[in-house]
Amino acid sequence: MILDELTAFSNFYGSNEELVLAGGGNTSAKDGNVMYVKASGTQLATITPDGFVAMDRAKLAETLTKAYPNEDDARESAVLADLNNARLPGQGSKRPSVETVLHSLFEQKYVLHLHPSLVNGLTCSRQGRAAAQKLLRRPFIWVDACKPGYVLSKICADELARFKAETGSPCEIVLLQNHGVFVASETVDGLGELLNEVLASFRAAVVREPDFSTGAFDGEKAEKCFAAIRKIYGEDCVITYEPSVEALRFAETPDAAQRVMRPFTPDHIVYCKQYQAYGFCDGCLPGAVQKCLEEHGYRPKIIIISGCGYFAVDETAKGSQTAAALFDDAMKIAAYAESFGGELPMSEELADFIANWEVESYRQKLHEGEA
């Protein structure tokens, strides 16, 4: 029964592209000492009961009392081993979500974690915390940008305990800077009420909605860019082109493009990579791509061109379309952030950690291998 409920609300929220893109977000449900949590690499929109991992909550709690190495790779490897050891028998090779320990920290039966662009327009903004304090009627926890997974769980363990000591009740809403939102409730309907409350509060403060209607783009220049991209990436590459009003706005000048050139959340790194390319025309496009290759070791997935918008490039249609969807999400975040003091991308240190994190590399490999 509990798995059926968990699957149903995961599919419901996962099917809404305003809330979930690609493999983003995760969910969980508790049954005493057992917690069912989304397996890494699965998608909420299509997940089945077999896509959840049954976890021993007592063993998960032990991870917060252990001493792990300070070095990132060593710590994350040890934590992953303990997460896998906390799986109940019969779970096979299913890998629990990286936020499993945090899910278990919530006292409530059901937990929903999402990365909506509307929410991240605030959490990825310069005035995010102050804006949330002004807009939300219900008390919440704000967590400054930090490394996801174990580090985030340790911080939240202290914050959730502090919240309950001060208010006498368990926290229902946690906002994560440059990441997303957690809502927790004893009922599935309660999750919806909390999420809708957050979304409605933030939307009421938005000054400008992003415009994804087709803009006045330079068709001749766009055709030359298509040819230039195929010459660089190969004739078999797949290109998703977007000349929307929003894309043209961010492509207008280097300064405008800079607003969306750095990642806002981990999902943007996973599906769009950490760095993009910008150029004024098809003639400077090869140089922009080469610069990214020389400085960062790869050709960019997103190429922004003045007067054209942007081009998302990948070896597969799925990869190209997903990169485009996530870059649209980045533009939405930047547009919404205008209402909260302007956008605030991830720090280079945090972005570098995520770009090289084995967990996200694993998620990317699963995405690329999906049919």
Secondary structure as UniProt FT lines:
FT   HELIX           2..14
FT   TURN            17..19
FT   TURN            22..23
FT   STRAND          26..31
FT   TURN            32..33
FT   STRAND          34..39
FT   TURN            40..41
FT   TURN            44..46
FT   HELIX           49..51
FT   STRAND          52..56
FT   HELIX           57..63
FT   TURN            64..65
FT   HELIX           72..85
FT   TURN            89..90
FT   TURN            92..93
FT   TURN            98..99
FT   HELIX           100..105
FT   STRAND          110..114
FT   HELIX           117..123
FT   TURN            126..127
FT   HELIX           128..135
FT   STRAND          141..143
FT   TURN            148..149
FT   HELIX           150..167
FT   STRAND          173..176
FT   TURN            177..179
FT   STRAND          180..185
FT   HELIX           188..203
FT   TURN            204..205
FT   HELIX           219..233
FT   TURN            235..236
FT   STRAND          238..242
FT   HELIX           245..251
FT   HELIX           254..258
FT   TURN            259..261
FT   HELIX           266..272
FT   STRAND          277..279
FT   TURN            282..284
FT   HELIX           285..296
FT   STRAND          302..305
FT   TURN            306..308
FT   STRAND          309..314
FT   HELIX           317..337
FT   HELIX           338..340
FT   HELIX           348..355
FT   HELIX           358..369
//
